Amino acid sequence: MSALPTSAADDWQPLSPTHPLPDPEHEARVARAIARAQRDIPFYRARGDAPVAVEAPLARTLSGFPLLRKSDVRSTLPKQWVPAGRDARAELASGALVLVETSGSTGERLRILWDADWWMRQERRAMRTHPGVAAAMDGEKGAYREAILTSPACGVGTCHIGNLPYEERVDGELLFLNQRPDPLFWSAEDQERMLDELQRHGVVGLESDPLYLAVLADFAKARGRLIDVRGFVQLTYAFATQAYQRAIRAAFGGPVLQLYGASEIGVLFMEGDDGRLHHCPFTTHVELLRACVSTPGASDLALVVATSLDRVAMPLVRFVVGDLVQVDRAAPRRWTSVPALRSVEGRVDDAVLRPDGGLVTAGAIDRAIGAIDGLRLWQVNQRTPDSVEIDVVAAGAAAPVVDEVRGRVAPLFEGLASTTRAATAIPIEPSGKFRVSKRHFSIDLDRFFEHAEGLVR
Amino acid sequence: MTDRERSAIDAFAGHLRPEFPMLSRVLEGQPLVFLDSASTTPKPRAVIDAVVDYYERCTANVHRGVHALGQEATQLYDAARLEAAGLIGARPDEIVFVRGTTEAINLLAHALSLGSADEVVFPASEHHANWLPWRARARPVPVAIDADGVPQWETLESLLTPRTRLVAIGHVSNVTGCIAPVADVVRTAHARGIPVLLDAAQSLSHLPIDVRRLDVDFLAASAHKAFGPSGVGFLYAKREHLKDFPLYQVGGGMVAMNEDIVGAAPSHFVPREVPFRFEAGTPAIEATIGFGAAIKWMRGIGLQAIREHDVRLARYLVSRLSELPGVRVLAAQAPAEQRIALATFVVDAPGMTQENVARALCDMFGVCVSGGFHCTHVLHARARLDGTVRASPHVFNTTSEIDRLVEGVRELAS
């Protein structure tokens, strides 16, 4: 049963567990959420921002608040983020609050607080914005059972869980498939087990990291098997390249959807039946700070900044999520006043900086090379402002794929010394995720995005 | 050799030499001429920086640390495995990091669970690292060699029996510099269902290697002969072999779960996945990171470009030494295309052992070469050689340095 705050008094009322409705009060809800955060949360109290004018236009209200970076949060957890008067220690002990380690996929890891059940509540609400997923969750494909395929909770290298039996990896309707840190080191037996367990669990919805599932799908195809999921696959956690999606679709014939969110803030956008990513109601407000530089290969590029609406502990106001998106302002806005997205373009830390000041996103690179036949994995590293390295993993002979990649990225990386070479794998991050693109130095984001004053990443 | 070829050697080497700080040393008032890369290569700045960077910025254990430094170190360490895999066209889960080629071969010898009746076939020219592990665990069956230490490959097939468990060959001889006919050996061995080990200690930094194309079952190599630090190397094994390897050393780092917990009867422990289950204990972290940097550096130059330089250098080195009276170059007739830039030779210098010659080259001319038996006692005995001198240039060596070696040898031989 979902719930949402309905007033400034923080009354929580049940939300229909079926299809969510558009939220005509979205902007008023944002103002109330900010006012509540200012009132209740020691971090904002200590910062001393001017009180929010609830009746003012939302844009003006938001512009009165500084952007919130992970580094602002990191050193003040948990006490500064629990509503005044509540006992963080007691609530963590009771489970009313949950301490969560975020993935730190850019090296910026963060511990955060979730209200009990908050994540599941808002995620399910977001997923239901897709009518096919809602129908599947309501039993169209049989009793709803879900599997999760991503890094084990322990992340990379410090995992000491051994081999947990199926029963110990099931939590209600949820099955956690993976228990090894790096999918590139999965054994054949482990992959057979995962394929078997999809069947055994009667999985209707599979939520997966794209690369993890691509690896499993490659294995399944090689063994003449399929990804046995009755309903849908939902890709999240990381950037989904065309190559990953090709691999997945070769072993799974059902819908493959994108869900975009972040552990710190919740699910922001869910793919709709029109192929666009639509902002999900009641969980967040999203500002899309427009790029003010050239963005070769991407149009209407924006930096995502989000404000939480339904968090009691750790409400975030103007939190810099750190992702780039292509906005589709012409698409209908289905649930809130936030525009739809054409695509998620990867982390801003992943974007390659050109000598002419332009930014090249992971999405732009993938559009340039993603359709190359035989391309399996790739990673771009920009270690210095004047050079870029591209590692290419091919399914078969590497040389022709490397040559084609080299040719196709040349216009994107104009002015940069570019090295393209064959590889047999790309490295996993400490978070257990894979990055297709990495910039190894910081840039002043306020030079690149409107209204991004003071942001350095 | 034409002026054009000499210029090509010098241009290639001249471009790379500034990257090796050690090469600016002066020995006894003479500029250092380093011609001992078959023993160990000098290290380029990229490798030195990678090691120092680890010490200065992120000294931490790997696969254990949850703090930021531990994660940084782990990333750098793991990246080296991908570099090693990429260099030879393997998957990263087919690469086991070990201390070097010697440990790699010992690990394989352990994994094959050999008995005294099992036979391992290898050329009599092999380095001790590819001899003694087989001697210690099985029955060694050497392939005969000629007077210059070159294996008589045509006899290989006749040595294979139902008891043959492995054919183990050096990719490049550390004495003659000759490249083994790997494809023929693999074809012959595989026709009888016998796996093949390639000892790539001398080839890793000289030749492009693709294990899929060569179809070898195992490959052993060291970092320190490939511009990386000492103390690390790897064993490549095809996945279907590696998954069946018995555990090697056990302890921290290789275990996913120790279930001897409740104090009752011991239960068991769950090893980590391949290849980590074969890497117990804290590894040579900084050396491995440096190895990754070395491979990246080599690949940045291009192994094919290195090979082209190597062929020219081999031609120049062997032809110049061969023209000297009183000097015998082993396998001098082998064409440059079938060898690396390495020449082992005997100097007829009255009253001097070959070790004396090597020392004199250093002390009198600033030329560093190897002298002695190069861990190949059997080869030297069968070739009736009481030691040899070995010159092994690499990417940074110029023709004028070869000329200095030649002038030094000429002086000593006269």
Interface residues (C-beta under 8 A of the other chain):
Chain A: G107 V156 G157 T158 C159 H160 I161 G162 N163 R180 L184 F185 W186 S187 A188 D190 D391 A398 T419 R421 A422 A423 T424 A425 I426 P427 I428 E429 P430
Chain B: V62 H63 R64 G65 V66 A68 Q71 T74 Q75 D78 A79 L82 A85 G86 G89 A90 R91 P92 D93 K243 V255 A256 M257 E259 V270 E273 V274 P275 F276 R299 G300
